[in-house]
Each structure stands twice: as C-alpha cells, then as structure tokens.
C-alpha cells in the first residue's frame, strides 16, 4: 500500500488530480457548513434525531440539510434530473438518437440535465421548506413571499454550485464527483455518530453494539467480495494460416463485473423514494380536500416500513438492470470483437455472440442486484433486534462508502497503469 502511495506522489499529473479532488471536497464541506439565518438549530437537531426520512434526504445533501446550509438540497435534484434524462433515452427517440452520437451527444444530454436540475431544485426546496414549517418543531417561522423567493434563490444557487463542484471533480480530479460528495457527507457523520454512541453507552447496550459491529464488518467484507467479483469470458483472436499452421493467434478474457452498475442503483432508488414524499408535502395543505387527503395518504404510505422496504428492494433491482443496460451494450461489444478479429470459442460471431453476452450479463446482474437490494434492506431487517435508530441507515451508508472507495481506488490504479505504459 505504501509503495502505491509513493508511486502516486511521484507522478505529477496524478498527484495534481488527487490534490484538486481534495481541495474541491474541502470547498464543498465549507459550503455545506454556511447556514441560512432564521433557523432554530436546536429544534432542527431534535427533528433529525427523530425523523428517519429527513436523515435519508440528508445523505444526498452531503450533510447540508442537517446544517440548513445554502446547499440545502445538495445533489439530490441533480440525481433526479439524471434519472429523468436516462429514462427519456428509453422513451423519447430523439434523446435516444442523441445518446448514440458519441461525445457530442453525451455533452448535450449533460447540458439538458443541468437545465432540468434548476426547476427540480426549486420544487424540492419549496417542498422541504413546507415540510419544516409544518413539522411539530418550530424550525422555520411563517415567512412572506419576498423572503420565500430569496430563500429558494439561495438554495437553488447552492445546488448549482454543488453540482458544478461535482462535475469539476469528475473532469479534473479522481473518481465520480457526485458520488464523492455523497461519500463525504456520510463519512462526516461518523465522528458524531460514534460520539453519541459513546456518550449514551452502558453495559446493557454492549451486546447490541457488538452485534452491529460484527454485522457491519461482515457487510463490508461481502460488499468488497461482490463488487470485485467478475466473470471472465474467454476470447480468442484469429491468426493467419500459413503452411498448414496458424500464426499470430492469441487468447484473452473479457471481464464482466458482477455489479457493473456500482453504487448508482442505490443512489437512484433512494432519490426516487425521497421524491414522492417531497411532492406530498407540497400538497398536504391544499385547499382541495381530495388533493390534501391524497397527499397525506402518500406521505403515510411511504412512512410504512413494509411498503418502503418492498419498493426499495424492487427499485434497486430495477435500476441495477437499467444502469447495466446503459453502460453495457452486448451488440456494441460483439461488433467490436468482430472488427478486431476476436471471437468467443464455441460461439458464432454476430447474433449468437450478442445473445450469449446478454444471457451471461443478465445472470450475473441478477446476483449483483439481489445482493445490493439485500444489503440496502439490512438495517430495516435487523432494526427490530438491535433497536438503534441512529444506525438505521447504516447498511445503505456503508454500501455507498465502500463502493465509492473501491471505484476511486480502481481509477487511481488505472491511472498508475497508464503511467507505466507511458514510461515504457
């Protein structure tokens, strides 16, 4: 490990990328700590300690929501905009055609995603403000139109700033910027979590704490095991025949990750679960009785642990398959293999190769999606035994932290390999 650290520090380009990433993450942390005035901080802390739903939203704000900072909604609106745009690639032919136009299409879709983030940020911020105003704790006083518009403008500007920081990390730093922002928000909560646990510690809770530590250690082990697992498909490269012999033939492997989607399905599923409750908060005080009753019904429905757990489980599986379909195209892989003179032994090039790759990808994705869904639901399943509400988001948080750390380490190693080839 120390040898890799020394190698990273020796390469100027990689060293600059890592320092750039750390600097931008520090900038985000500073932004997330700048509070919006006029909020009762003590009442806000009390609300977050008793409301699991707000703790869930706080994950995607990177800790900004619990501080009620200028980056109140964090990256949640940007993630929701990304989900909408990726779903449009399946439903709208023009967006699907744009996706196939290479780098130009990718840049245009990213541009549309940024545009869509603005109205989503305004809508979600307004829903959050109403939710805090109508809570049993007096966190926000009733405000006039001018102050409300000013607050929405500040929060929207903070979301755009956080989105820009994330994109700068992705382009000039190391790792995925949005994932690293969520990672930082989770990690920054660990010290206070440990402090609270130590402050309220007594011997009666020792068995539950030990049980949680053991489950957390096993969860981390299996997350690493599955995230690093891959299916190697043998690939042969055709050689040229000469004098009844085959010259220049070689063999290789096509690695397919068990979980090709990484941590994205968890992030997408949680964002989608947060969105209906935010919309319900907007209409809970509507003048129309049926609309207000429907909003309250939706809010109560998503607070039901059974419904929430089943929907969470299904959404994780769906988004795992969906994102795998986005990043892994069997038809394109088969075409590239055929162009390079490669083939899978025993499988004819063309349609049979596409069918074989689709079959293998679907099988391993099923295993990966079920694992992700079970880990995501693990806190809900063990909550009845451990009974520690502050740790109810532990499974999701650990999954995101470990997955983002593995992905970032993988990118750093890839950069090191590239540097070795450049030196050769």
C-alpha positions in Angstrom: 0.0 0.0 0.0 2.8 2.4 0.9 4.6 1.6 -2.3 1.4 2.6 -4.3 1.2 5.9 -2.2 4.8 6.7 -3.1 4.1 5.9 -6.8 1.0 8.2 -6.8 3.0 11.0 -5.2 5.8 10.6 -7.8 3.5 11.1 -10.8 2.8 14.8 -11.1 -0.4 14.5 -13.1 -2.0 12.0 -10.7 -0.8 14.0 -7.7 -2.3 17.2 -9.1 -5.6 15.3 -9.7 -5.8 14.0 -6.2 -4.9 17.4 -4.6 -7.5 19.0 -6.9 -10.2 16.5 -5.7 -9.3 17.0 -2.1 -9.4 20.8 -2.5 -12.9 20.7 -4.1 -14.2 18.4 -1.4 -13.0 20.8 1.2 -14.7 23.6 -0.7 -17.9 21.6 -0.7 -17.6 21.0 3.0 -17.2 24.7 3.7 -20.3 25.4 1.6 -22.3 22.8 3.4 -21.4 24.5 6.8 -22.6 28.0 5.8 -26.1 28.2 7.5 -29.1 30.1 6.3 -30.2 32.6 9.0 -33.5 32.4 10.8 -33.5 28.7 11.7 -33.7 27.3 15.2 -30.7 24.9 15.2 -31.6 23.1 18.4 -35.1 22.3 17.1 -33.6 21.2 13.8 -31.2 18.7 15.5 -34.1 17.3 17.6 -36.2 16.8 14.4 -33.4 15.0 12.6 -32.8 12.7 15.6 -36.5 11.6 15.4 -37.1 11.5 11.7 -35.6 8.8 9.6 -37.0 10.2 6.3 -35.1 13.5 6.8 -31.9 11.5 7.6 -32.3 9.8 4.3 -32.5 13.1 2.4 -29.5 14.4 4.4 -27.4 11.6 2.8 -27.9 13.2 -0.6 -27.4 16.7 0.6 -23.9 15.7 1.9 -24.9 16.8 5.4 -26.1 20.2 4.2 -29.7 19.7 5.2 -28.9 18.9 8.8 -27.0 22.2 8.9 -29.7 24.0 6.9 -26.9 25.5 4.8 -27.0 27.3 1.5 -26.6 24.0 -0.3 -29.8 22.7 1.4 -30.7 20.0 -1.2 -27.2 19.0 -2.1 -27.0 16.8 -5.2 -30.5 15.3 -4.9 -32.1 17.5 -7.7 -29.2 16.7 -10.0 -29.6 13.0 -9.4 -33.3 13.2 -10.0 -32.6 15.1 -13.2 -30.1 12.4 -14.3 -32.7 9.7 -13.7 -35.3 11.5 -15.8 -32.9 12.1 -18.6 -31.8 8.4 -18.6 -35.4 7.2 -18.6 -36.1 9.6 -21.6 -33.4 7.8 -23.6 -35.7 4.8 -23.5 -39.0 6.6 -24.1 -38.0 9.5 -26.4 -36.5 8.5 -29.8 -34.8 11.9 -30.3 -33.0 11.6 -26.9 -32.1 8.0 -27.7 -30.6 9.1 -31.0 -28.7 11.9 -29.2 -27.2 9.4 -26.8 -25.7 7.4 -29.8 -23.8 10.5 -31.1 -20.8 9.9 -29.0 -19.1 12.7 -27.1 -21.3 15.4 -28.6 -24.5 13.6 -27.6 -23.2 13.0 -24.1 -22.3 16.7 -23.7 -25.8 17.7 -24.9 -27.5 15.3 -22.5 -25.4 16.6 -19.6 -26.4 20.2 -20.6 -30.1 19.3 -20.6 -29.6 17.6 -17.2 -28.2 20.8 -15.8 -31.1 22.8 -17.1 -33.6 20.3 -15.6 -31.8 20.5 -12.3 -32.9 24.1 -11.8 -36.7 23.6 -11.7 -36.3 20.4 -9.7 -34.2 22.2 -7.2 -36.8 25.0 -6.7 -39.6 22.5 -6.4 -37.8 20.2 -3.9 -36.5 23.2 -1.9 -40.1 24.5 -1.6 -41.3 21.1 -0.5 -38.6 20.9 2.1 -39.4 24.4 3.4 -43.1 23.5 3.7 -42.2 20.2 5.4 -40.1 22.0 8.0 -42.7 24.7 8.6 -45.5 22.1 9.2 -43.5 19.9 11.5 -44.3 19.7 15.2 -41.0 21.6 15.9 -40.9 25.3 15.3 -37.9 25.3 13.0 -39.0 27.9 10.4 -41.4 30.7 11.1 -44.0 31.7 8.6 -42.3 33.8 6.0 -43.6 36.3 3.5 -43.3 36.0 -0.3 -40.2 38.1 -0.6 -38.2 36.0 2.0 -39.5 32.8 0.5 -38.3 33.7 -3.0 -35.0 34.8 -1.6 -34.6 31.5 0.2 -35.5 29.5 -2.9 -33.0 31.5 -4.9 -30.2 30.9 -2.4 -30.9 27.2 -2.2 -31.1 26.8 -6.0 -27.8 28.6 -6.4 -26.3 26.4 -3.7 -27.4 23.2 -5.6 -26.0 24.5 -8.8 -22.7 25.3 -7.0 -22.5 21.8 -5.6 -23.4 20.3 -9.0 -20.5 22.3 -10.5 -18.1 21.2 -7.8 -19.1 17.6 -8.5 -18.6 17.9 -12.3 -15.2 19.6 -11.8 -14.1 16.6 -9.7 -15.3 14.2 -12.3 -13.5 16.1 -15.1 -10.2 17.2 -13.5 -10.0 15.1 -10.4 -10.2 11.4 -9.5 -13.4 9.5 -9.2 -17.1 10.4 -9.7 -17.7 13.9 -8.2 -21.3 13.4 -7.3 -20.6 10.0 -5.6 -17.6 11.5 -3.7 -19.8 14.4 -2.4 -22.3 11.8 -1.0 -19.4 9.8 0.3 -18.0 12.9 2.2 -21.5 13.7 3.6 -21.7 10.1 5.0 -18.2 10.0 6.4 -18.5 13.4 8.0 -21.4 12.0 10.2 -19.3 9.1 11.6 -17.5 11.0 14.3 -20.7 12.5 15.8 -22.3 9.1 15.5 -19.5 7.4 17.4 -19.5 10.3 20.0 -23.3 9.9 20.6 -22.9 6.1 20.9 -20.1 6.5 23.4 -22.0 9.2 25.4 -25.1 7.0 25.8 -23.1 3.8 26.3 -24.0 1.4 29.1 -23.3 -2.3 29.6 -26.9 -3.2 28.7 -26.2 -2.0 25.1 -22.9 -3.8 24.8 -24.4 -6.9 23.1 -26.3 -4.8 20.6 -23.2 -2.7 19.7 -21.1 -5.8 19.3 -23.8 -7.3 17.1 -23.8 -4.2 15.0 -20.0 -4.1 14.7 -19.9 -7.8 13.6 -22.7 -7.3 11.1 -21.0 -4.1 9.7 -17.7 -6.0 9.3 -19.3 -8.9 7.5 -21.3 -6.5 5.3 -18.1 -4.6 4.3 -16.4 -8.0 3.5 -19.2 -9.2 1.3 -19.6 -5.8 -0.4 -15.9 -5.9 -1.4 -16.2 -9.5 -2.4 -19.2 -8.9 -4.7 -18.0 -5.5 -6.0 -14.6 -7.0 -7.0 -16.2 -10.2 -8.4 -16.2 -10.7 -12.2 -17.0 -13.3 -14.8 -14.1 -13.8 -17.3 -15.3 -14.8 -20.8 -12.5 -16.4 -22.9 -11.7 -14.5 -26.1 -9.6 -15.9 -29.0 -8.0 -13.8 -31.7 -7.8 -15.3 -35.1 -4.4 -15.7 -36.6 -3.3 -16.1 -40.2 -2.9 -19.5 -41.8 0.5 -20.3 -43.4 1.9 -23.7 -44.4 -0.8 -25.6 -42.6 -0.1 -23.7 -39.4 -1.8 -20.9 -37.5 0.4 -17.9 -36.8 -0.3 -14.9 -34.6 -3.3 -16.4 -32.7 -3.8 -15.4 -29.1 -6.3 -15.7 -26.2 -7.6 -13.2 -23.7 -10.5 -12.6 -21.4 -13.5 -10.3 -21.5 -14.2 -9.4 -17.8 -17.8 -8.8 -16.8 -18.3 -7.3 -13.4 -20.9 -9.0 -11.2 -22.1 -5.5 -10.3 -21.5 -3.3 -13.4 -23.7 -0.5 -12.1 -21.7 0.1 -9.0 -23.4 2.3 -6.4 -25.6 4.1 -8.9 -28.7 1.9 -8.3 -28.7 2.7 -4.6 -28.4 6.4 -5.2 -31.2 6.3 -7.9 -33.5 4.2 -5.8 -33.1 6.5 -2.7 -33.6 9.6 -4.8 -36.8 8.2 -6.3 -38.1 7.2 -2.8 -37.5 10.7 -1.5 -39.2 12.5 -4.4 -42.9 11.4 -3.8 -42.8 12.4 -0.1 -41.4 15.8 -1.1 -44.3 16.2 -3.6 -46.8 15.1 -1.0 -45.5 17.8 1.4 -46.3 20.4 -1.3 -50.0 19.5 -1.5 -50.6 18.4 2.1 -52.1 21.8 2.9 -54.0 22.2 -0.4 -57.5 23.8 -0.3 -59.0 20.9 -2.3 -59.9 18.2 0.3 -59.3 15.3 -2.1 -55.8 16.6 -3.0 -54.8 17.2 0.6 -56.1 13.8 1.6 -54.2 12.1 -1.3 -51.0 13.9 -0.3 -51.4 12.7 3.4 -52.1 9.2 2.1 -49.0 9.2 0.0 -46.9 10.5 2.9 -48.3 7.9 5.3 -47.8 5.2 2.7 -44.1 6.0 2.3 -43.6 6.0 6.1 -44.9 2.4 6.2 -41.8 0.3 6.7 -43.2 -2.8 4.8 -44.2 -0.8 1.7 -41.0 1.3 1.8 -38.8 -1.9 2.1 -40.6 -3.8 -0.7 -40.5 -0.8 -3.0 -36.8 -0.1 -2.1 -35.9 -3.7 -2.9 -37.6 -3.6 -6.3 -36.2 -0.2 -7.3 -32.7 -1.3 -6.5 -33.1 -4.4 -8.7 -34.7 -2.4 -11.5 -32.0 0.4 -11.5 -29.3 -2.2 -11.4 -30.6 -3.8 -14.6 -31.4 -0.4 -16.1 -28.0 1.1 -15.5 -26.2 -2.1 -16.6 -28.2 -1.9 -19.8 -27.0 1.7 -20.2 -23.3 1.1 -19.6 -23.0 -2.4 -21.2 -24.2 -2.9 -24.8 -23.8 -6.6 -25.9 -24.4 -5.6 -29.6 -21.6 -3.0 -29.5 -19.2 -5.4 -27.7 -20.0 -8.2 -30.2 -19.4 -5.7 -33.1 -16.1 -4.5 -31.6 -14.9 -8.1 -31.1 -15.8 -9.0 -34.7 -14.0 -5.9 -36.1 -10.8 -6.8 -34.1 -10.9 -10.4 -35.3 -11.8 -11.8 -31.9 -14.5 -14.4 -31.1 -15.8 -16.4 -28.1 -14.8 -20.1 -28.5 -17.8 -22.2 -29.4 -20.0 -19.1 -30.2 -20.5 -17.8 -33.7 -19.8 -14.1 -34.3 -22.8 -11.8 -34.7 -26.2 -12.5 -33.3 -25.2 -15.6 -31.3 -22.4 -13.6 -29.6 -24.9 -10.9 -28.7 -27.3 -13.4 -27.3 -24.6 -15.2 -25.3 -23.3 -11.9 -23.8 -26.8 -10.8 -22.9 -27.5 -14.2 -21.2 -24.3 -14.0 -19.2 -24.8 -10.3 -18.3 -28.4 -10.9 -17.1 -27.4 -13.9 -14.9 -24.6 -12.1 -13.1 -26.6 -8.9 -12.9 -29.4 -10.8 -11.1 -26.9 -12.0 -8.4 -25.5 -8.5 -8.1 -28.9 -6.7 -7.9 -30.2 -9.2 -5.3 -27.1 -8.6 -3.2 -27.4 -4.8 -3.4 -31.1 -4.9 -2.5 -30.5 -7.2 0.5 -27.6 -5.0 1.8 -29.8 -1.9 1.3 -32.6 -3.5 3.3 -30.3 -5.0 6.0 -30.8 -2.1 8.5 -34.6 -2.5 8.3 -34.4 -6.2 8.8 -32.1 -6.0 11.9 -33.6 -2.9 13.4 -36.0 -4.9 15.5 -33.1 -6.8 17.1 -30.5 -4.0 17.6 -33.0 -1.2 18.2 -30.6 1.7 17.4 -32.5 4.3 15.3 -29.3 6.4 14.7 -27.9 3.4 12.8 -30.9 2.6 10.7 -29.2 4.0 7.6 -26.0 2.1 8.3 -26.4 -0.6 5.5 -27.0 2.0 2.8 -24.3 4.3 4.1 -21.7 1.5 4.3 -22.6 0.3 0.9 -22.2 3.7 -0.7 -18.9 4.4 1.2 -17.3 1.1 0.3 -18.5 1.2 -3.3 -17.3 4.8 -3.9 -13.9 4.0 -2.2 -13.5 0.9 -4.4 -14.4 2.8 -7.5 -12.0 5.6 -6.7 -9.1 3.2 -5.9 -9.8 1.4 -9.2 -9.5 4.7 -11.1 -6.3 5.5 -9.3 -4.8 2.1 -10.2 -5.9 2.6 -13.8 -4.0 5.9 -13.8 -0.9 4.2 -12.4 -1.0 1.5 -15.1 -1.3 4.2 -17.8 1.7 6.0 -16.4 3.7 2.7 -16.5 2.8 2.3 -20.2 3.8 5.9 -20.9 7.2 5.3 -19.2 7.7 2.2 -21.4 
